[in-house]
């Protein structure tokens, strides 16, 4: 509707003159004003909105309104003074990370259960003895992995260590740590994790201990509702693996919380378990990458063995 509608009873409202010019009948200059409709006339339409991208203005005399909690201001609007737009909620980043940590914990628990059930060997291993060593947990390993102080990395309790001494690991001392790489806040799928647990002392037959661990892992997983071992452990001899036996096997975590047909969470998460043994140290390494784990992809055991051999070099220190 035009702003120049006639007033009541056919009368015409007085029109102000051009800006800066006297109005009719000698009235002083006035800013243009929209006339008020007469009694009974319909209300006039509000002024047209500004074009796309222009800030929207509230009507004169009306205080700016804060958008409902959690909502962003309309495109082109500025938030009210003192108000800060709310950042978008993370797209399930923490939930995904928690799922992966939980999966690793389940597999680590199976490994811990198998750790010292095995018996001591009779010296049948062909692994050369390069002298006594201990295991450490540096703040950073493999350049990019930082020790996670709040990660539940598992490990052995006092009873496990006592069992180790009974089954061929003399003067046993245990270590364990969790490591992470990537940024959980900005890009959860960039996350990579290493779970490490080990024991050091004196080991007569490293290969027998490693084989026994994998055998007991299979038994332990058979009674676990969430964990499963796949296939058989494979022998690997990556470059840099001096004086040790190294074997790796695929394990799976069954995600019972995954929604049927949901693409946001896999129903299974596969990860490698690699175990090395030498005459003074025994180590278990579980590593995985978030992007691969969330697709349910089976891990590359050869790559896991390479990583484990490099990791061993950095955590094993000569006494």
Order of alpha helices (4+ residues) and beta strands (2+ residues): alpha-beta-beta-beta-alpha-beta-beta-alpha-beta-beta-beta-beta-alpha-alpha-beta
